[in-house]
Amino acid sequence: MMVAILKDIRYAFRLVRRSKGFALAVMLSTALGVGATASIFSLVDAILLRPLQVPETGRVVHLSPVTQDNPVGRFSYPEVDEIEQRTQSFQGLATAKNAVFGVSQQRGEQPRVTLGILVNGNFFATLRVMPALGRTFTAADDDVPGRHPVVMLSHATWQREFGGRSDVIGQTLRLNGNEFAIVGVVPESFTGVHPFLQPALYVPRTMVHEATGGGAASLHDRTSRSVDVFARLKPGVSIEQARDDLGRLAANLAREDPASNKGRGAMVYSQLGYRIADAPDNFMLSWLFFAVAALVLSIACINVANLLLSTAPARLRETAVRLAMGAGRGRIVRQFLIESTVLSMGGALVGLAIASVCASLIRSIEVASELPVRLDTRVDPRVALVAVGVGLLSGLVASLLPAVRATRADLNAVLKATELRFARSRGWMRQALVVAQVAAALVMMVLSGLFIETIGASRRTDPGFRVDHVLTMGFDPRLAGYDLDATHAFYRRLINRIDALPGVRAAALGEHVPLGISSSTKEIRIDGYQPGPNQSSTAVGSSVVSARYFDVLAIPILRGRAFNDRDRRDAPAVAIVNDVMAKKFWPDRDALGATITIQSTPAVTAEVVGIVRMTKTRELSEPPQPFLYLPLEQSRETRMTMFVNTDGDPAALSGPARDALRAIDPNQPIYSVRTLASHFEQQALWGVRLVAEIIAVVGVVGLALSVIGLYAVIAYSVSQRTREIGIRMAMGASERRVLGMVLRQGLTLATVGIGIGLVVTLALSRALGGILTGVNPRDPAVYAGGTAILLAVTFVATLVPARRASAVDPQVALRAE
C-alpha cells in the first residue's frame, strides 16, 4: 500500500512539472485562502486561545470572585491566604499584580518607567517555570515585607539592558531608588500571565513598598482587591471539583464576614473560560473573524475545484485507459486526491509565509503607551499546524468532486471518441461554483464596507471631552522616592510652572487618560439606594482629578461646582458624579448635597458637590455609565496624568514641559508624552481600526479569488466554444456581437451571485447590528458600493476572454476543430 502511495506521489510531481501554469494557479488560490485563515487564527490565538506557556498548562486554572454585576474580578491578599489555607483542590497558588517601577542601573541616573508584576514566592513553582539563568523566587523571598530585595528579569529585558550576559546574576538594579539583587532570568518562552502585557521585571509582593513606593498595608487589606490568582489543580482533581471546593469557601466567608463578602461568590475558570467571561466582545469578534476566514477559504476551495474541473476533459482518456486496464475507481480517486494534496501543501507553505508577514504587520500596530503593551501575533507551531490542516482539508474537499466525476465517465464512449469535452449540460456545475464565489465575495465586500464605516463613525462619536489642543504626560513621584505630602507639593509646583509657559491655557491632573488602557472602580454605598440581591455595595467607575480638570477637558459642570484648592486632606471629603450616576442613585431627590460612602480602609463618606456631563471612559461604544470623581488632594493616589490645554499645536509644548519638570526635579521620570488626539486615535480607535483593517484586507483577498475564478470559467468556456464562435463569425456575426455574447455570460453569472450575496448579507444584518458601532447594517450606500465594485472587477475579468473570443479567425477555428 505504501509503495503504491509513493508511486502516486511521484506521478503527482511529474504532473506538476508538466503543467506548471495550472499548478501555480492552484497553489496561489490555496495560498491566499490558507494565508488569510492562518493570519486570522494567529490573531484570535493571541487575543483568546493561546494558553500560558507553562508545563501541563491544561491543569492551570484562573480563580476569580464573582458578583451579580461582574462574572470576573480580583482577590485581595488576605483572601488569597484564605484560599490557600482552606481549600484542598490546588497544588499551589500563583498571584500576580501589575506594577509600575522606576528603574535605573546606577545611583543618580534618571529612572525609566517600566511595567512589571508583583508575585508571590510560589509563583514560578506553581506554574513550573524554570529560569533561563540563576534561580526563581522561593517562599523565603516572600515571607516578611521589605526583607528580600530581589528581582527577576524577563528574557527581553536581560537581552536589551544587559546584552544577555551570564554575569548579570548578583548585579543590582535600582527600583524606586532602592537596590534589588538580580537572582534570575525568566525563560524566553514565558512572557507573563496576561495576553497583552509583557512584564519586564518580577518582584516579590512583599517588596511592594520598596519597589513601587506603595503602601505595604495592601498586603493585609481585605478590600484592596487587585490580585490575579492562578492555581494548579492537584492530580486527579477536576475543574468541577475545584469549583465546588472554592464555592464552599466563598459561602463560608460570606457567613463569617457579611460586611466584606456579602453577595460575593468565587469561580474556577479554565484559562479560555476566564478570557471569554472577562471580555465577551472578544469572543464574539473571534467568531466573526472565523466566519470571514471560512468565507475566504470557501472561495479558494471553489477556485481550486473549478481549476481541477477544467483539466478533467483532458484527463478523461487517461482515466478511461487506466480503468480499462483494471485499475479500481478507488485507486483513481486516490490518485486525484494525492495530486491535489501535493498542490495544496505547496500552497499551504506559501500561505504560512503570508500569515507570518500579516502577523508582523499586526504586531507593529502602535498602542499609545510606553509600557510593554502589544498584540503578540505570531506563526508558532499551533498556527502552522492549523495552516497545514486547513490546506490539506481544502485540497481534499476541492478535488473530491472532479475526482468522482472523472471516474464516472462512460468508458466505451471516451475510448471511441476523437474529441473529449464535457457535455454542455454538465457545465452548470462550474457556473454554479462561480455564482457561489461571487456571492461570498459580495458578502465580504459589504462586511468590509460596514466595518470601514465604523472607523469614521467612531471618529465622529462625541466622547464628551475635548480631544484637540491637549498634551498629556504621565508621572508617578513615588518612583523617585516621594511620600504622599511631597507628591502633592510636587504636583502643585509643576502645575504652576506649566501654567506659566507661553501658549498654555490651563493644566490639570487626572488619574487616567479617558478611553485609555487603565481604569479604576470604587465600591460605594448610598443611603436610600438598595443594591442588587445579596450585595452590600455597588461598583462604579472612578477617577481622581485635580482642580480645573473639567475646564481643561471641556467637561461641562451641569450643577454645583468643580473641585478647588480648598478641597484639601483636612477639609470635608467631597465628590463629583456624572449625570447618569445622579439619575440612577438619586432618581427622586437632588444628588447635590447627598453623601456617598466609599468602601476603603477606613471607609470615607463624601458629599456630592457637583454634577457633570457624562463622558466615555473605557470604550466609545459603551452605554451611559455612572462615574465618580474624587479630588486629588484628598486621595492617596500618586500616579497621575497631566493634561495641558494649549493655544496652538500641543506637541510643540512637549519640550518646554520637559524643561519645566527638570527645573523642579531632574530625576523625576516622565512617560506617555503624547497629544490627547494621538491617544484617542491609537487607543480609543485601536480595536475598531484593527477589526476594520483585517476584514477589509481579507475582503480584498476574497474579491481577488472570485475574480480569478470568474476569469478562469469564462476563459475555459471560450476555449471550449472556439468552433461555435468560428461558425457564428463565418455566418456573419460581428466581433461586437461575439464580444457582447461572452460579456453577457460573465455578467449574468456575476449578477446572479450578487443577488444571492445581497440576500445573504441582508439576512445577516440583524446579527451584525450587535457588532457594528454607529453604523446602519443595511446602509444602502455600502451595499451599492460593494455591488458596483464587484460588477466593475467582474466586467474587467470577463472582458479579457471576451476580447480574445471576438478576435477568433473563423478559418483558423474551423480548421483547428
KOLDOVEX-182796 format. One record per residue (C-alpha): x, y, z. Coordinates in steps of 0.05 Angstrom, whole numbers, plus 5000, padded with zeros to 4 digits. Example, Ala and Ser with C-alpha at 12.3 -4.5 7.8 and 13.67 -1.06 7.14 Angstrom:
<atoms>
5246, 4910, 5156
5273, 4979, 5143
</atoms>
This chain:
<atoms>
5000, 5000, 5000
5055, 5049, 5019
5093, 5033, 4955
5031, 5049, 4914
5021, 5115, 4951
5094, 5134, 4939
5085, 5119, 4864
5023, 5164, 4864
5062, 5219, 4897
5118, 5214, 4845
5066, 5215, 4790
5035, 5277, 4821
5102, 5314, 4819
5110, 5295, 4746
5043, 5325, 4731
5062, 5389, 4768
5125, 5395, 4726
5085, 5383, 4663
5031, 5434, 4679
5068, 5489, 4714
5016, 5543, 4699
4959, 5502, 4725
4998, 5481, 4787
5017, 5554, 4801
4944, 5576, 4796
4921, 5522, 4845
4977, 5537, 4894
4964, 5612, 4891
4890, 5603, 4906
4905, 5555, 4963
4960, 5602, 4990
4913, 5661, 4993
4858, 5621, 5027
4906, 5588, 5077
4944, 5653, 5088
4881, 5690, 5106
4857, 5634, 5151
4923, 5626, 5187
4930, 5701, 5197
4862, 5705, 5229
4876, 5644, 5273
4941, 5676, 5297
4903, 5738, 5316
4848, 5701, 5353
4901, 5657, 5385
4937, 5719, 5412
4873, 5750, 5437
4836, 5690, 5465
4862, 5620, 5453
4936, 5617, 5469
4947, 5582, 5537
5002, 5601, 5586
5069, 5575, 5561
5080, 5530, 5622
5085, 5455, 5632
5017, 5419, 5635
4983, 5484, 5621
4915, 5450, 5619
4920, 5439, 5695
4930, 5513, 5708
4865, 5550, 5723
4845, 5621, 5738
4809, 5637, 5803
4761, 5695, 5806
4709, 5725, 5852
4640, 5733, 5822
4584, 5782, 5837
4516, 5796, 5808
4546, 5853, 5766
4611, 5821, 5744
4629, 5749, 5728
4703, 5762, 5739
4745, 5802, 5787
4807, 5801, 5831
4823, 5780, 5902
4858, 5814, 5960
4919, 5783, 5991
4882, 5762, 6055
4831, 5727, 6011
4887, 5691, 5975
4913, 5667, 6042
4844, 5641, 6059
4841, 5602, 5994
4910, 5573, 6006
4893, 5550, 6077
4821, 5528, 6069
4816, 5492, 6003
4841, 5423, 5983
4840, 5424, 5907
4903, 5462, 5889
4976, 5444, 5888
4995, 5517, 5893
4973, 5588, 5880
5007, 5640, 5836
4989, 5712, 5848
5004, 5770, 5801
4992, 5844, 5808
5013, 5894, 5754
5060, 5948, 5779
5099, 6006, 5750
5171, 6012, 5771
5220, 6069, 5764
5283, 6032, 5741
5355, 6054, 5738
5420, 6016, 5738
5463, 6067, 5774
5454, 6117, 5830
5437, 6187, 5803
5410, 6160, 5737
5341, 6185, 5718
5292, 6127, 5729
5255, 6098, 5669
5183, 6076, 5677
5176, 6001, 5667
5118, 5953, 5676
5128, 5892, 5719
5088, 5847, 5764
5089, 5834, 5839
5086, 5758, 5850
5083, 5712, 5909
5141, 5667, 5928
5107, 5605, 5898
5091, 5639, 5831
5144, 5604, 5789
5140, 5539, 5827
5064, 5535, 5817
5070, 5550, 5743
5132, 5504, 5738
5172, 5558, 5702
5246, 5543, 5705
5296, 5601, 5699
5339, 5611, 5638
5393, 5635, 5686
5400, 5637, 5761
5341, 5618, 5804
5268, 5634, 5814
5235, 5662, 5877
5223, 5618, 5937
5174, 5623, 5996
5231, 5654, 6036
5234, 5713, 5988
5161, 5728, 6004
5156, 5717, 6079
5169, 5786, 6110
5154, 5854, 6079
5218, 5890, 6059
5265, 5834, 6077
5288, 5807, 6010
5300, 5860, 5956
5308, 5812, 5897
5285, 5817, 5825
5280, 5771, 5764
5288, 5798, 5694
5246, 5779, 5634
5286, 5749, 5577
5274, 5811, 5534
5299, 5857, 5589
5361, 5813, 5600
5378, 5818, 5526
5361, 5892, 5518
5391, 5921, 5582
5447, 5872, 5597
5465, 5844, 5529
5447, 5773, 5550
5509, 5769, 5595
5513, 5709, 5642
5546, 5751, 5697
5482, 5790, 5708
5465, 5746, 5767
5484, 5782, 5831
5485, 5850, 5800
5437, 5903, 5826
5380, 5942, 5795
5351, 6004, 5827
5275, 6004, 5835
5244, 6066, 5865
5314, 6086, 5888
5325, 6020, 5925
5376, 5967, 5905
5349, 5899, 5885
5394, 5839, 5873
5382, 5804, 5806
5373, 5730, 5822
5347, 5701, 5757
5324, 5709, 5685
5256, 5684, 5662
5259, 5638, 5600
5243, 5668, 5532
5181, 5625, 5524
5147, 5655, 5585
5121, 5725, 5573
5075, 5734, 5633
5005, 5714, 5650
4966, 5767, 5611
4955, 5764, 5535
4973, 5837, 5522
5022, 5854, 5576
5094, 5830, 5575
5126, 5850, 5641
5199, 5870, 5643
5210, 5852, 5717
5184, 5805, 5770
5188, 5826, 5843
5164, 5791, 5907
5097, 5821, 5930
5124, 5835, 6000
5172, 5886, 5968
5114, 5929, 5944
5135, 5990, 5984
5209, 5987, 5967
5196, 5972, 5892
5138, 6019, 5878
5131, 6067, 5937
5062, 6039, 5950
5038, 6022, 6019
5051, 5953, 6048
4982, 5958, 6081
4952, 5929, 6017
4983, 5862, 6038
4933, 5859, 6095
4873, 5900, 6069
4814, 5854, 6052
4782, 5910, 6010
4844, 5920, 5966
4823, 5871, 5912
4875, 5878, 5857
4908, 5809, 5852
4901, 5759, 5795
4904, 5687, 5821
4924, 5626, 5782
4925, 5556, 5811
4950, 5487, 5791
4900, 5431, 5803
4922, 5372, 5844
4928, 5306, 5806
4860, 5273, 5799
4822, 5336, 5817
4774, 5360, 5762
4757, 5433, 5750
4685, 5418, 5773
4710, 5391, 5840
4754, 5453, 5848
4694, 5497, 5834
4654, 5463, 5889
4712, 5469, 5937
4723, 5544, 5924
4648, 5557, 5924
4641, 5527, 5994
4696, 5572, 6019
4662, 5634, 5988
4596, 5615, 6022
4631, 5606, 6089
4666, 5673, 6083
4600, 5707, 6067
4571, 5679, 6131
4632, 5695, 6173
4643, 5766, 6148
4580, 5791, 6112
4604, 5864, 6112
4662, 5847, 6065
4636, 5786, 6029
4560, 5793, 6021
4539, 5775, 5951
4610, 5752, 5932
4620, 5682, 5904
4681, 5650, 5873
4693, 5614, 5808
4747, 5568, 5779
4755, 5583, 5705
4796, 5549, 5653
4844, 5598, 5620
4799, 5604, 5559
4737, 5608, 5602
4764, 5667, 5641
4782, 5706, 5579
4713, 5695, 5550
4680, 5717, 5615
4726, 5777, 5622
4718, 5802, 5550
4656, 5772, 5517
4664, 5822, 5459
4730, 5789, 5441
4694, 5722, 5439
4641, 5750, 5391
4695, 5782, 5347
4732, 5715, 5344
4670, 5682, 5316
4664, 5738, 5265
4737, 5730, 5245
4729, 5655, 5237
4666, 5665, 5195
4705, 5713, 5150
4762, 5663, 5145
4712, 5608, 5126
4684, 5652, 5071
4752, 5666, 5041
4773, 5593, 5047
4708, 5571, 5013
4723, 5618, 4955
4793, 5589, 4949
4765, 5518, 4950
4715, 5535, 4895
4772, 5565, 4854
4813, 5501, 4861
4753, 5457, 4845
4739, 5498, 4782
4812, 5493, 4761
4812, 5418, 4772
4747, 5411, 4733
4778, 5449, 4675
4832, 5394, 4669
4782, 5337, 4673
4766, 5334, 4598
4840, 5329, 4581
4849, 5271, 4630
4786, 5232, 4611
4822, 5187, 4563
4879, 5174, 4612
4828, 5156, 4666
4789, 5112, 4618
4851, 5074, 4596
4872, 5061, 4668
4802, 5037, 4686
4800, 4992, 4624
4867, 4961, 4645
4838, 4941, 4712
4852, 5000, 4759
4798, 5007, 4811
4757, 5070, 4817
4783, 5079, 4888
4855, 5078, 4862
4838, 5132, 4810
4803, 5175, 4863
4864, 5166, 4908
4910, 5190, 4853
4868, 5253, 4842
4867, 5266, 4918
4942, 5257, 4924
4955, 5304, 4866
4911, 5357, 4899
4944, 5345, 4967
5013, 5357, 4937
4990, 5423, 4907
4952, 5444, 4969
5012, 5430, 5014
5054, 5475, 4970
5001, 5528, 4974
4997, 5519, 5050
5072, 5532, 5057
5065, 5596, 5017
5003, 5613, 5059
5045, 5606, 5122
5094, 5656, 5094
5036, 5704, 5080
5010, 5693, 5151
5078, 5708, 5180
5081, 5774, 5144
5010, 5791, 5167
5026, 5773, 5239
5086, 5820, 5236
5043, 5876, 5210
4991, 5866, 5265
5046, 5866, 5318
5071, 5932, 5290
5005, 5968, 5302
5022, 6020, 5354
4986, 6026, 5420
4992, 6094, 5453
5032, 6072, 5513
5105, 6069, 5533
5091, 6007, 5573
5102, 5938, 5541
5031, 5930, 5514
5023, 5895, 5447
4984, 5843, 5409
5033, 5785, 5403
5010, 5753, 5338
5059, 5702, 5312
5064, 5640, 5270
5082, 5587, 5321
5074, 5511, 5316
5000, 5517, 5334
4987, 5565, 5277
5030, 5523, 5229
4990, 5461, 5248
4925, 5497, 5234
4951, 5523, 5167
4974, 5454, 5144
4909, 5422, 5167
4867, 5475, 5131
4909, 5468, 5069
4903, 5392, 5069
4828, 5394, 5082
4814, 5447, 5029
4854, 5408, 4978
4816, 5344, 4992
4748, 5379, 4990
4764, 5416, 4926
4789, 5354, 4890
4735, 5305, 4911
4682, 5327, 4861
4729, 5328, 4800
4757, 5260, 4821
4689, 5227, 4827
4665, 5257, 4762
4726, 5233, 4724
4716, 5161, 4746
4642, 5160, 4727
4653, 5173, 4653
4628, 5122, 4601
4690, 5081, 4583
4666, 5059, 4514
4646, 5130, 4494
4710, 5160, 4518
4755, 5109, 4485
4718, 5114, 4418
4713, 5190, 4418
4761, 5233, 4379
4741, 5297, 4415
4738, 5299, 4491
4698, 5350, 4529
4643, 5351, 4580
4574, 5358, 4552
4545, 5428, 4554
4491, 5405, 4602
4544, 5389, 4654
4575, 5459, 4652
4523, 5484, 4701
4565, 5458, 4759
4624, 5503, 4744
4578, 5561, 4734
4543, 5547, 4800
4610, 5547, 4834
4627, 5615, 4805
4560, 5642, 4827
4576, 5618, 4898
4644, 5652, 4894
4614, 5718, 4873
4560, 5714, 4927
4613, 5702, 4980
4655, 5759, 4952
4597, 5807, 4957
4585, 5787, 5030
4659, 5802, 5042
4655, 5869, 5006
4594, 5892, 5045
4626, 5869, 5111
4689, 5907, 5094
4650, 5970, 5077
4609, 5967, 5140
4669, 5958, 5185
4708, 6013, 5149
4648, 6058, 5162
4654, 6043, 5236
4722, 6078, 5237
4691, 6142, 5212
4631, 6134, 5257
4677, 6124, 5317
4717, 6186, 5299
4653, 6226, 5296
4629, 6200, 5363
4629, 6254, 5416
4669, 6226, 5475
4643, 6281, 5520
4711, 6314, 5530
4760, 6357, 5490
4808, 6317, 5446
4843, 6373, 5407
4895, 6422, 5435
4912, 6378, 5495
4981, 6350, 5513
4986, 6292, 5562
5045, 6267, 5603
5048, 6216, 5659
5081, 6219, 5727
5088, 6178, 5790
5131, 6214, 5842
5133, 6151, 5885
5182, 6123, 5834
5231, 6178, 5854
5221, 6165, 5929
5168, 6218, 5944
5119, 6207, 6000
5046, 6230, 5995
5057, 6301, 6021
5118, 6311, 5976
5078, 6284, 5917
5022, 6334, 5926
5072, 6390, 5934
5108, 6368, 5871
5044, 6369, 5831
5026, 6438, 5856
5094, 6466, 5835
5091, 6430, 5768
5022, 6457, 5751
5044, 6528, 5768
5105, 6522, 5723
5066, 6492, 5665
5012, 6545, 5672
5066, 6599, 5664
5090, 6572, 5597
5073, 6614, 5535
5015, 6583, 5496
4987, 6545, 5555
4914, 6560, 5574
4910, 6514, 5635
4937, 6449, 5663
4905, 6397, 5707
4916, 6326, 5732
4875, 6262, 5724
4885, 6191, 5747
4873, 6161, 5678
4871, 6182, 5605
4798, 6175, 5584
4789, 6116, 5536
4859, 6093, 5554
4887, 6026, 5576
4878, 6034, 5651
4815, 6049, 5691
4791, 6046, 5764
4728, 6028, 5802
4704, 6043, 5872
4657, 6002, 5916
4606, 6051, 5944
4544, 6052, 5988
4490, 6105, 5984
4436, 6117, 6035
4368, 6102, 6006
4394, 6061, 5947
4386, 5986, 5951
4440, 5946, 5913
4423, 5881, 5879
4404, 5818, 5918
4458, 5794, 5966
4500, 5857, 5954
4523, 5907, 6005
4556, 5956, 5957
4558, 5977, 5884
4618, 5984, 5838
4624, 6047, 5796
4679, 6074, 5751
4721, 6127, 5783
4779, 6175, 5773
4819, 6221, 5818
4826, 6291, 5788
4854, 6359, 5807
4822, 6428, 5806
4808, 6454, 5735
4806, 6384, 5706
4736, 6395, 5679
4756, 6462, 5649
4817, 6434, 5614
4778, 6377, 5583
4716, 6419, 5570
4670, 6374, 5610
4610, 6417, 5629
4590, 6425, 5702
4515, 6417, 5698
4501, 6435, 5770
4542, 6451, 5832
4617, 6465, 5829
4683, 6435, 5808
4739, 6417, 5857
4781, 6475, 5881
4843, 6488, 5922
4803, 6486, 5987
4788, 6411, 5978
4849, 6390, 6018
4861, 6329, 6061
4839, 6364, 6125
4775, 6391, 6093
4708, 6352, 6089
4710, 6296, 6037
4675, 6315, 5972
4658, 6281, 5906
4631, 6297, 5837
4585, 6250, 5799
4563, 6249, 5726
4490, 6259, 5707
4479, 6185, 5694
4500, 6168, 5766
4456, 6224, 5794
4395, 6197, 5757
4409, 6125, 5777
4423, 6132, 5851
4380, 6193, 5867
4321, 6187, 5819
4271, 6222, 5865
4316, 6271, 5901
4372, 6320, 5890
4441, 6289, 5884
4475, 6354, 5906
4488, 6351, 5980
4477, 6276, 5983
4531, 6231, 6012
4570, 6172, 5985
4606, 6121, 6028
4668, 6095, 5994
4689, 6025, 6016
4761, 6032, 6035
4804, 6024, 6097
4780, 6066, 6132
4713, 6080, 6097
4704, 6151, 6072
4638, 6189, 6068
4639, 6244, 6016
4589, 6298, 5999
4567, 6307, 5926
4585, 6379, 5907
4578, 6376, 5832
4544, 6340, 5774
4580, 6338, 5706
4560, 6314, 5638
4572, 6240, 5622
4635, 6223, 5583
4661, 6160, 5551
4712, 6128, 5598
4731, 6058, 5574
4702, 6047, 5504
4669, 6092, 5452
4614, 6041, 5445
4598, 6036, 5519
4527, 6054, 5542
4520, 6112, 5591
4554, 6092, 5656
4554, 6121, 5726
4620, 6154, 5742
4651, 6183, 5805
4706, 6236, 5810
4747, 6247, 5873
4795, 6305, 5889
4870, 6293, 5884
4888, 6327, 5949
4841, 6281, 5988
4867, 6218, 5954
4927, 6173, 5965
4936, 6163, 5890
5004, 6187, 5865
5007, 6162, 5793
4974, 6216, 5751
4969, 6243, 5680
4976, 6317, 5667
4930, 6348, 5615
4955, 6414, 5585
4906, 6456, 5544
4945, 6496, 5492
4930, 6552, 5443
4968, 6520, 5386
4998, 6452, 5370
5003, 6415, 5436
5061, 6372, 5411
5103, 6436, 5408
5096, 6444, 5483
5128, 6376, 5500
5198, 6405, 5501
5182, 6465, 5546
5141, 6420, 5591
5200, 6372, 5600
5245, 6431, 5616
5195, 6454, 5669
5197, 6385, 5700
5273, 6383, 5700
5275, 6450, 5735
5236, 6420, 5793
5268, 6351, 5796
5314, 6325, 5740
5307, 6253, 5767
5232, 6251, 5763
5211, 6200, 5709
5161, 6223, 5656
5125, 6177, 5608
5070, 6175, 5555
5083, 6246, 5529
5031, 6249, 5473
4975, 6292, 5449
4906, 6272, 5471
4886, 6267, 5398
4942, 6215, 5389
4916, 6177, 5449
4846, 6179, 5420
4868, 6153, 5352
4916, 6099, 5377
4878, 6075, 5438
4804, 6090, 5432
4803, 6073, 5358
4855, 6017, 5362
4807, 5959, 5366
4758, 5988, 5315
4815, 6001, 5266
4845, 5933, 5276
4779, 5896, 5262
4761, 5940, 5202
4830, 5935, 5170
4834, 5860, 5178
4765, 5848, 5149
4779, 5897, 5092
4844, 5862, 5074
4811, 5794, 5077
4754, 5822, 5035
4804, 5843, 4981
4833, 5773, 4982
4763, 5744, 4973
4749, 5792, 4916
4814, 5774, 4881
4799, 5700, 4887
4729, 5707, 4860
4754, 5749, 4801
4807, 5696, 4786
4752, 5642, 4788
4705, 5680, 4742
4762, 5694, 4693
4781, 5620, 4693
4710, 5597, 4679
4698, 5647, 4623
4766, 5634, 4592
4754, 5559, 4594
4684, 5569, 4564
4714, 5609, 4507
4766, 5556, 4493
4712, 5502, 4491
4668, 5544, 4445
4721, 5563, 4395
4688, 5522, 4339
4619, 5551, 4355
4647, 5622, 4355
4682, 5609, 4289
4617, 5584, 4257
4579, 5645, 4284
4630, 5692, 4255
4633, 5654, 4189
4557, 5663, 4184
4563, 5738, 4194
4565, 5750, 4269
4606, 5813, 4282
4662, 5819, 4332
4618, 5865, 4374
4564, 5813, 4377
4612, 5758, 4398
4642, 5805, 4450
4573, 5820, 4477
4555, 5746, 4480
4615, 5729, 4523
4608, 5791, 4567
4535, 5774, 4577
4554, 5705, 4601
4603, 5731, 4653
4559, 5788, 4677
4499, 5742, 4682
4538, 5696, 4729
4562, 5757, 4768
4492, 5786, 4773
4462, 5721, 4799
4518, 5716, 4850
4509, 5788, 4871
4435, 5777, 4880
4447, 5716, 4925
4501, 5754, 4963
4454, 5812, 4976
4400, 5766, 5003
4451, 5731, 5049
4481, 5796, 5074
4412, 5826, 5089
4394, 5763, 5127
4458, 5771, 5169
4447, 5846, 5181
4409, 5835, 5246
4468, 5796, 5276
4517, 5849, 5250
4478, 5904, 5285
4502, 5878, 5352
4575, 5883, 5330
4577, 5947, 5289
4580, 6014, 5326
4543, 6074, 5300
4532, 6043, 5231
4468, 6021, 5198
4480, 5947, 5179
4434, 5958, 5119
4466, 6022, 5095
4445, 6028, 5022
4509, 6065, 5004
4553, 6007, 5028
4511, 5955, 4992
4511, 5997, 4928
4585, 6010, 4933
4602, 5936, 4943
4557, 5917, 4885
4588, 5969, 4839
4660, 5947, 4856
4643, 5874, 4845
4609, 5889, 4779
4667, 5931, 4756
4720, 5879, 4771
4678, 5822, 4742
4669, 5863, 4679
4744, 5871, 4673
4755, 5797, 4688
4705, 5778, 4633
4729, 5829, 4583
4797, 5795, 4571
4769, 5728, 4548
4713, 5764, 4512
4762, 5804, 4470
4800, 5741, 4456
4736, 5707, 4432
4718, 5766, 4387
4787, 5763, 4355
4779, 5690, 4333
4794, 5678, 4260
4736, 5635, 4233
4781, 5596, 4184
4833, 5581, 4237
4779, 5560, 4286
4744, 5513, 4237
4809, 5481, 4213
4831, 5471, 4285
4768, 5433, 4301
</atoms>
